Amino acid sequence: MSQLYNCVQCDLKFDSKKKFEAHVIFSHKTDSTSKKKILILGGGFGGMHVLKELQKKLDAKNTSITIVSDNNYFLFTPMLPEVASGMLNPRDITTPIREFCTSAKFYQATVFSVDLQQRLVTITRKFDGKNHALEYDYLVLAVGSDNNFYGNKPIEENSFPIKTVEDAIELRNQTLSMMEIAAQTGSIELQQKFLTFTVVGAGFAGVEIIGEINHFVRKSVKQAYPTINENNINMILISSKNEILPELNYKLGESARSYLKKMGVRIISNVKAIDAGESHVELSDGEIIPCTTLIWTGGVTTNSMIKSLICEHDKGGKVLVG
Ligand SMILES: Cc1cc2nc3c(=O)[nH]c(=O)nc-3n(C[C@H](O)[C@H](O)[C@H](O)COP(=O)(O)OP(=O)(O)OC[C@H]3O[C@@H](n4cnc5c(N)ncnc54)[C@H](O)[C@@H]3O)c2cc1C
């Protein structure tokens, strides 16, 4: 069945996006002399910062601000690893977007399409799946990035990303399950495989997650898993570069490296993960690591919604401005 476009302003249904947009423009387009409409897409770091600044600086009498995001909370991503390790709960690192909206209007919805020419954004509401059109005079694109697996399907299918609250909860459950399974096996080889956690990518996300999982697993094993031999725990961080934390200066990266080493993390530099299965990861230098938990923080790419915009893009799909 083809998709129906539902106008929430008058509850009419349309069988094509074109008809739906034409209806919105002719029936609902507001007077251009009325308030300037600012539309922010994405309620992450970028979107929330813009929202706060605009609400402070602009007079609500002359402007209307609307923010759209697919979750109704702002997520403090640097602390996702603490949720993955169970140190924090999701509510500790999330804040309702509505708390930031002093004058702005919020829609929990996914951006479905952006018509830059008509200055019209179609969103799909989370709670009923209905489409809704929003006009704008100024558009802020702040939808973040997508995980980049560089087209490597085996790695995509056999790894855990760490970008959302759901990812963190899944990883926490996986870590707990691996400790339970390891505790019940008599084989050293199997125990080592279940207790090997490999993180690919040594940027902020990768370094933070290996640090947290390492601490969590070693502490839990000591406290609650007498049948697990601590020597069978392997924590591995893979960096495609020589250094780790390239976002920071060399000295800070090196100090993080020596701390992680002291805590029992093996750091493998200048290699890439090239293949993975349910219980192994293969590196570009030929090493095959038996492991059941591969965590992917190997890179991000332009958000697919941004790539689909009809405008000029660079090679990576980013919008060219200037
Ligand atoms: C585990 C982890 C740890 C990190 N640690 C650090 C750190 O210590 N320091 C640091 O500087 N950076 C860190 N980062 C990176 C940081 O999170 C990002 O740089 C930052 O989130 C980018 O902000 P953003 O607003 O561009 O995107 P995001 O914060 O990702 O926000 C994008 C928002 O848009 C929404 N969205 C996306 N697509 C749509 C759509 N189609 N429709 C509606 N809404 C949509 C998303 O749900 C999200 O709310 C870390 C990242 C991770 C994953």
The ligand as a Gaussian input file, in Angstrom:
#p B3LYP/6-31G(d) Opt

LIG

0 1
 C       30.167000       7.581000      23.520000
 C       30.516000       8.960000      23.047000
 C       31.373000       9.760000      23.784000
 C       31.712000      11.034000      23.331000
 N       32.547000      11.797000      24.091000
 C       32.847000      13.056000      23.692000
 C       33.677000      13.907000      24.488000
 O       34.127000      13.512000      25.560000
 N       33.942000      15.151000      24.016000
 C       33.444000      15.608000      22.816000
 O       33.712000      16.749000      22.433000
 N       32.656000      14.821000      22.051000
 C       32.345000      13.573000      22.447000
 N       31.541000      12.785000      21.668000
 C       31.068000      13.315000      20.371000
 C       29.809000      14.165000      20.555000
 O       28.776000      13.366000      21.083000
 C       29.366000      14.701000      19.198000
 O       30.396000      15.469000      18.651000
 C       28.114000      15.548000      19.353000
 O       27.064000      14.764000      19.849000
 C       27.698000      16.154000      18.019000
 O       26.602000      17.010000      18.268000
 P       25.444000      17.207000      17.186000
 O       24.453000      18.163000      17.750000
 O       26.047000      17.519000      15.867000
 O       24.777000      15.764000      17.014000
 P       24.012000      14.888000      18.078000
 O       24.407000      15.220000      19.460000
 O       24.146000      13.484000      17.597000
 O       22.492000      15.348000      17.907000
 C       21.725000      15.093000      16.765000
 C       20.271000      15.042000      17.182000
 O       19.460000      14.969000      16.019000
 C       18.505000      13.934000      16.153000
 N       18.215000      13.435000      14.801000
 C       19.053000      12.796000      13.947000
 N       18.426000      12.519000      12.786000
 C       17.168000      12.998000      12.910000
 C       16.030000      13.006000      12.049000
 N       16.065000      12.503000      10.789000
 N       14.885000      13.556000      12.512000
 C       14.828000      14.102000      13.775000
 N       15.876000      14.129000      14.619000
 C       17.026000      13.581000      14.195000
 C       19.198000      12.896000      17.046000
 O       18.293000      12.059000      17.699000
 C       19.929000      13.811000      18.024000
 O       19.091000      14.199000      19.071000
 C       31.184000      11.512000      22.097000
 C       30.311000      10.709000      21.355000
 C       29.974000       9.459000      21.823000
 C       29.018000       8.619000      21.003000

